[in-house]
Amino acid sequence: MRRTLAKPGPLTLEGTIFIVLAFLIGLAAMNTGTNLLYLIFSLMMAFILVSGLLSSRTLKKLSVQRSLPKHIVAGEPVDVRITVQNGKRWFSSYGLEVSDRMRDRIESGYCYFLRVPPKEHEAVSYPCLFHRRGFYRFAQLVITTTYPFGLVRRLMTVRAERDILVYPQILPWHQLGLETPPDFGERDSRRKGPGTSLYGLREQQPTEGARWIHWKKTAQTGRLMRREFEAEEKKNVCLVLDNALRRPDDPETREAFERAVVLTASVAHHLLRQDHQVELLTRSGRVPYNTGPHQRYRILRALALIEPVEADGRAPLAASVRGDVATVIFRCEGQGSSASYPRGTQVYVVSSPSRETITVRPSATRPEAVA
């Protein structure tokens, strides 16, 4: 983090009016020779001098830091925390406005600090919203003050570069355009646990209730026999995002692709919350099966970085899809192929008739084939 020296900025509106009045009074004093006008002019010049000295001292020995959340999702506001440390031993800093600027001098937000005591720090947060996925770069922090009289705006620039990765937006189901959330059911795990399939029988313990007693076996053996069930696991789900586009530079096609990325991220989020083992498959790579929050962020990171590729001469993704797992495929309109997918595969086509309208529809009446 590198600081530049505090330097005078533009005059405020009040400062401009004050300078004009001082000039007029000084001109009148020279024309009339009135001592009172000379006194007023001198006091006004002293105000300007004191304003410059105090504002310069206010910005001395200041350090500023920016703190961001570890994970940022597009469309979800995040709090950016700005901390100002006053390194002066005796003097406080007053009236500080910290502007956080991104690349190309775009302001992402600002904070105001009324007073920062000597040898102490103050922290203020501002809300920031990222509308799209991808990399963003914070470039610098600009500290501005008009202390003490609001005549001159003095500023100091702190170079604080930081790159952040914004994950794709995660939408609720009623905004996705899908009919219902995908439910892939469960499968037996061949181990004891809560479930519906019978695992075996064992002798009833005295502290256990009578709900799961197997009465027929109890009558045969003369001992209380209890049913045990087989634990059920969520089925593995493979999410396929076909990022091969015939016209990757076309704005409408790009909008449809971005919508497909959002759909894939939202479905992955929902399935991982249901404890499914989820895999992500794209033409740019694969995120292997796993579950839990860490898998969620691995998939979101891959989707945040994914870019469309040329579709010419590329093999269909169907060759990489296993037939023993549930599969959901998202592709943009115009990516049709003669590839066959396992029966039960859910294929969704994302189309963009215009920049303002994006629709989602199942690919065809035959889910096992994409035409």
JOKA-V889852 format. One record per residue. N is the residue number from 0. RES is the residue in three letters. SS is DSSP state (H for helix, E for strand, - for the rest). PSI is psi in radians with two decimals (NA if undefined). D_FIRST is the distance of its C-alpha to the first C-alpha in whole Angstrom. Layout:
BEGIN
N_RES_SS_PSI_D_FIRST ; N_RES_SS_PSI_D_FIRST
END
This chain:
BEGIN
0_MET_-_2.10_0 ; 1_ARG_E_2.32_4 ; 2_ARG_E_2.63_7 ; 3_THR_-_2.72_10 ; 4_LEU_-_2.57_13 ; 5_ALA_-_2.38_15 ; 6_LYS_E_2.65_18 ; 7_PRO_E_2.44_21 ; 8_GLY_E_-2.87_22 ; 9_PRO_E_2.68_25 ; 10_LEU_E_2.54_28 ; 11_THR_-_2.98_29 ; 12_LEU_H_-0.72_32 ; 13_GLU_H_-0.69_33 ; 14_GLY_H_-0.67_32 ; 15_THR_H_-0.79_34 ; 16_ILE_H_-0.71_37 ; 17_PHE_H_-0.75_37 ; 18_ILE_H_-0.73_36 ; 19_VAL_H_-0.77_39 ; 20_LEU_H_-0.73_41 ; 21_ALA_H_-0.71_40 ; 22_PHE_H_-0.76_41 ; 23_LEU_H_-0.72_45 ; 24_ILE_H_-0.70_45 ; 25_GLY_H_-0.70_45 ; 26_LEU_H_-0.73_47 ; 27_ALA_H_-0.63_50 ; 28_ALA_H_-0.72_50 ; 29_MET_H_-0.59_50 ; 30_ASN_H_-0.62_53 ; 31_THR_H_-0.41_55 ; 32_GLY_-_0.34_54 ; 33_THR_-_2.22_54 ; 34_ASN_H_-0.62_52 ; 35_LEU_H_-0.70_51 ; 36_LEU_H_-0.65_49 ; 37_TYR_H_-0.67_47 ; 38_LEU_H_-0.78_46 ; 39_ILE_H_-0.73_44 ; 40_PHE_H_-0.71_43 ; 41_SER_H_-0.73_41 ; 42_LEU_H_-0.68_40 ; 43_MET_H_-0.68_38 ; 44_MET_H_-0.63_37 ; 45_ALA_H_-0.65_36 ; 46_PHE_H_-0.77_34 ; 47_ILE_H_-0.73_32 ; 48_LEU_H_-0.81_31 ; 49_VAL_H_-0.66_30 ; 50_SER_H_-0.74_28 ; 51_GLY_H_-0.72_26 ; 52_LEU_H_-0.80_26 ; 53_LEU_H_-0.68_25 ; 54_SER_H_-0.62_22 ; 55_SER_H_-0.73_20 ; 56_ARG_H_-0.60_21 ; 57_THR_H_-0.62_20 ; 58_LEU_-_-0.03_16 ; 59_LYS_-_2.53_16 ; 60_LYS_-_0.71_14 ; 61_LEU_E_2.43_12 ; 62_SER_E_2.55_9 ; 63_VAL_E_2.48_9 ; 64_GLN_E_2.65_9 ; 65_ARG_E_2.34_11 ; 66_SER_E_2.33_13 ; 67_LEU_-_2.67_16 ; 68_PRO_-_2.73_19 ; 69_LYS_-_-0.66_20 ; 70_HIS_-_2.25_23 ; 71_ILE_E_2.26_23 ; 72_VAL_E_2.36_26 ; 73_ALA_-_2.44_27 ; 74_GLY_-_-0.09_29 ; 75_GLU_-_2.08_28 ; 76_PRO_-_2.47_26 ; 77_VAL_E_2.68_23 ; 78_ASP_E_2.10_21 ; 79_VAL_E_2.11_17 ; 80_ARG_E_2.19_16 ; 81_ILE_E_2.20_14 ; 82_THR_E_2.20_13 ; 83_VAL_E_2.19_13 ; 84_GLN_E_2.20_14 ; 85_ASN_E_1.94_16 ; 86_GLY_-_0.01_16 ; 87_LYS_-_2.58_19 ; 88_ARG_-_-0.61_22 ; 89_TRP_-_-0.47_25 ; 90_PHE_-_2.41_24 ; 91_SER_-_2.83_22 ; 92_SER_E_2.34_20 ; 93_TYR_E_2.64_22 ; 94_GLY_E_0.87_22 ; 95_LEU_E_2.28_19 ; 96_GLU_E_2.09_18 ; 97_VAL_E_2.06_15 ; 98_SER_E_2.19_15 ; 99_ASP_E_2.09_14 ; 100_ARG_E_2.46_14 ; 101_MET_E_-3.03_15 ; 102_ARG_H_2.59_16 ; 103_ASP_H_0.40_18 ; 104_ARG_H_0.47_17 ; 105_ILE_-_2.20_19 ; 106_GLU_E_2.19_18 ; 107_SER_E_-0.36_19 ; 108_GLY_E_3.06_19 ; 109_TYR_E_2.79_18 ; 110_CYS_E_2.69_19 ; 111_TYR_E_2.30_21 ; 112_PHE_E_2.01_20 ; 113_LEU_E_-0.75_24 ; 114_ARG_E_2.36_23 ; 115_VAL_E_1.89_20 ; 116_PRO_-_2.79_22 ; 117_PRO_-_2.46_21 ; 118_LYS_-_0.45_20 ; 119_GLU_-_3.04_19 ; 120_HIS_E_2.70_17 ; 121_GLU_E_2.57_18 ; 122_ALA_E_2.36_18 ; 123_VAL_E_2.51_19 ; 124_SER_E_2.62_20 ; 125_TYR_E_2.57_21 ; 126_PRO_E_2.45_23 ; 127_CYS_E_2.40_22 ; 128_LEU_-_2.20_24 ; 129_PHE_-_2.23_24 ; 130_HIS_-_-0.38_27 ; 131_ARG_-_2.78_27 ; 132_ARG_-_2.96_26 ; 133_GLY_E_-3.02_24 ; 134_PHE_E_2.43_20 ; 135_TYR_E_2.57_18 ; 136_ARG_E_2.11_14 ; 137_PHE_E_2.29_12 ; 138_ALA_E_-0.88_10 ; 139_GLN_E_2.83_9 ; 140_LEU_E_2.27_10 ; 141_VAL_E_2.06_12 ; 142_ILE_E_2.19_14 ; 143_THR_E_2.50_17 ; 144_THR_E_2.56_20 ; 145_THR_-_0.23_24 ; 146_TYR_-_2.48_25 ; 147_PRO_-_-0.37_28 ; 148_PHE_-_-0.02_30 ; 149_GLY_-_0.39_29 ; 150_LEU_-_-0.75_29 ; 151_VAL_E_2.39_26 ; 152_ARG_E_1.95_23 ; 153_ARG_E_2.44_20 ; 154_LEU_E_2.74_17 ; 155_MET_E_2.33_13 ; 156_THR_E_2.28_10 ; 157_VAL_E_2.09_7 ; 158_ARG_E_1.98_5 ; 159_ALA_E_1.30_5 ; 160_GLU_E_2.41_8 ; 161_ARG_E_2.28_10 ; 162_ASP_E_2.39_14 ; 163_ILE_E_2.68_16 ; 164_LEU_E_2.16_20 ; 165_VAL_E_2.20_23 ; 166_TYR_E_2.80_26 ; 167_PRO_-_2.70_29 ; 168_GLN_-_2.47_31 ; 169_ILE_-_2.04_34 ; 170_LEU_-_2.63_37 ; 171_PRO_-_2.82_40 ; 172_TRP_H_-0.62_43 ; 173_HIS_H_-0.18_45 ; 174_GLN_H_-0.01_42 ; 175_LEU_-_-0.39_42 ; 176_GLY_-_0.04_46 ; 177_LEU_-_2.58_47 ; 178_GLU_-_-0.93_50 ; 179_THR_-_2.75_49 ; 180_PRO_-_2.41_47 ; 181_PRO_-_2.29_48 ; 182_ASP_-_1.91_50 ; 183_PHE_-_0.06_50 ; 184_GLY_-_-2.84_52 ; 185_GLU_E_2.95_52 ; 186_ARG_E_2.72_54 ; 187_ASP_E_2.48_56 ; 188_SER_E_-0.06_54 ; 189_ARG_E_0.63_57 ; 190_ARG_E_2.75_56 ; 191_LYS_E_2.59_57 ; 192_GLY_E_-3.11_55 ; 193_PRO_E_2.31_55 ; 194_GLY_E_-2.87_57 ; 195_THR_E_-0.36_60 ; 196_SER_E_2.47_62 ; 197_LEU_E_2.24_64 ; 198_TYR_E_-0.68_63 ; 199_GLY_E_-3.02_66 ; 200_LEU_E_2.58_68 ; 201_ARG_E_2.95_68 ; 202_GLU_E_2.40_70 ; 203_GLN_-_2.39_69 ; 204_GLN_-_2.66_67 ; 205_PRO_-_-0.51_69 ; 206_THR_-_-0.04_66 ; 207_GLU_-_2.62_65 ; 208_GLY_-_3.05_66 ; 209_ALA_-_0.10_69 ; 210_ARG_-_-0.70_67 ; 211_TRP_-_0.39_67 ; 212_ILE_E_2.32_70 ; 213_HIS_-_1.72_72 ; 214_TRP_H_-0.59_75 ; 215_LYS_H_-0.79_77 ; 216_LYS_H_-0.57_76 ; 217_THR_H_-0.73_77 ; 218_ALA_H_-0.59_80 ; 219_GLN_H_-0.66_81 ; 220_THR_H_-0.34_79 ; 221_GLY_-_0.15_80 ; 222_ARG_-_2.61_77 ; 223_LEU_-_2.09_74 ; 224_MET_E_2.38_72 ; 225_ARG_E_2.46_68 ; 226_ARG_E_2.45_66 ; 227_GLU_E_2.52_63 ; 228_PHE_E_2.84_61 ; 229_GLU_E_2.28_58 ; 230_ALA_E_2.56_55 ; 231_GLU_E_2.43_53 ; 232_GLU_E_2.63_50 ; 233_LYS_E_2.51_48 ; 234_LYS_-_2.61_49 ; 235_ASN_-_2.45_46 ; 236_VAL_E_2.25_45 ; 237_CYS_E_2.07_44 ; 238_LEU_E_2.17_42 ; 239_VAL_E_2.16_42 ; 240_LEU_E_1.93_40 ; 241_ASP_-_1.82_41 ; 242_ASN_-_0.33_38 ; 243_ALA_E_2.01_41 ; 244_LEU_E_2.50_41 ; 245_ARG_-_-0.55_44 ; 246_ARG_-_1.28_42 ; 247_PRO_-_-0.35_38 ; 248_ASP_-_-0.09_37 ; 249_ASP_-_2.25_40 ; 250_PRO_H_-0.73_38 ; 251_GLU_H_-0.71_41 ; 252_THR_H_-0.68_41 ; 253_ARG_H_-0.67_37 ; 254_GLU_H_-0.72_37 ; 255_ALA_H_-0.68_40 ; 256_PHE_H_-0.73_38 ; 257_GLU_H_-0.65_35 ; 258_ARG_H_-0.68_37 ; 259_ALA_H_-0.64_39 ; 260_VAL_H_-0.76_35 ; 261_VAL_H_-0.74_35 ; 262_LEU_H_-0.78_39 ; 263_THR_H_-0.76_38 ; 264_ALA_H_-0.70_35 ; 265_SER_H_-0.75_37 ; 266_VAL_H_-0.73_40 ; 267_ALA_H_-0.75_38 ; 268_HIS_H_-0.78_36 ; 269_HIS_H_-0.79_40 ; 270_LEU_H_-0.67_41 ; 271_LEU_H_-0.54_39 ; 272_ARG_H_-0.42_40 ; 273_GLN_-_0.17_43 ; 274_ASP_-_0.44_42 ; 275_HIS_-_2.64_43 ; 276_GLN_-_2.09_42 ; 277_VAL_E_2.41_40 ; 278_GLU_E_2.55_40 ; 279_LEU_E_2.25_38 ; 280_LEU_E_2.15_39 ; 281_THR_E_3.04_38 ; 282_ARG_-_-0.18_39 ; 283_SER_-_-0.14_35 ; 284_GLY_E_-3.02_36 ; 285_ARG_E_2.43_37 ; 286_VAL_E_1.93_35 ; 287_PRO_E_2.90_38 ; 288_TYR_E_2.38_40 ; 289_ASN_E_3.09_39 ; 290_THR_-_2.99_38 ; 291_GLY_-_3.10_36 ; 292_PRO_H_-0.64_33 ; 293_HIS_H_-0.66_31 ; 294_GLN_H_-0.65_33 ; 295_ARG_H_-0.81_32 ; 296_TYR_H_-0.54_29 ; 297_ARG_H_-0.76_30 ; 298_ILE_H_-0.76_32 ; 299_LEU_H_-0.64_30 ; 300_ARG_H_-0.76_27 ; 301_ALA_H_-0.69_30 ; 302_LEU_H_-0.51_31 ; 303_ALA_H_-0.49_27 ; 304_LEU_H_-0.20_27 ; 305_ILE_-_2.49_31 ; 306_GLU_-_2.62_32 ; 307_PRO_-_2.63_35 ; 308_VAL_E_2.85_37 ; 309_GLU_E_2.41_40 ; 310_ALA_-_-0.22_44 ; 311_ASP_-_2.21_46 ; 312_GLY_-_0.27_48 ; 313_ARG_-_2.46_46 ; 314_ALA_-_2.60_48 ; 315_PRO_-_2.60_48 ; 316_LEU_H_-0.20_46 ; 317_ALA_H_-0.50_49 ; 318_ALA_H_-0.36_50 ; 319_SER_H_0.01_47 ; 320_VAL_-_2.16_48 ; 321_ARG_-_2.63_50 ; 322_GLY_-_-0.17_53 ; 323_ASP_-_0.20_53 ; 324_VAL_-_2.74_50 ; 325_ALA_E_2.42_49 ; 326_THR_E_2.34_47 ; 327_VAL_E_2.20_46 ; 328_ILE_E_2.31_45 ; 329_PHE_E_2.28_43 ; 330_ARG_E_2.79_44 ; 331_CYS_E_2.72_44 ; 332_GLU_-_2.45_47 ; 333_GLY_-_0.09_48 ; 334_GLN_-_0.37_47 ; 335_GLY_-_2.59_51 ; 336_SER_-_3.00_52 ; 337_SER_-_0.23_55 ; 338_ALA_-_2.53_53 ; 339_SER_E_2.41_55 ; 340_TYR_-_2.77_53 ; 341_PRO_-_2.60_55 ; 342_ARG_-_2.42_57 ; 343_GLY_-_-0.13_55 ; 344_THR_-_2.33_52 ; 345_GLN_E_2.08_50 ; 346_VAL_E_2.22_49 ; 347_TYR_E_2.32_47 ; 348_VAL_E_2.21_47 ; 349_VAL_E_2.11_44 ; 350_SER_E_2.72_45 ; 351_SER_-_1.51_44 ; 352_PRO_-_-0.53_47 ; 353_SER_-_3.02_45 ; 354_ARG_-_-0.44_41 ; 355_GLU_-_-0.35_42 ; 356_THR_-_2.21_44 ; 357_ILE_-_2.22_43 ; 358_THR_E_2.74_46 ; 359_VAL_E_2.35_46 ; 360_ARG_E_2.63_50 ; 361_PRO_E_2.62_51 ; 362_SER_-_-0.71_52 ; 363_ALA_-_3.06_56 ; 364_THR_-_-0.34_59 ; 365_ARG_-_1.77_59 ; 366_PRO_-_-0.31_55 ; 367_GLU_-_-0.12_56 ; 368_ALA_E_2.50_56 ; 369_VAL_-_2.13_54 ; 370_ALA_-_NA_55
END
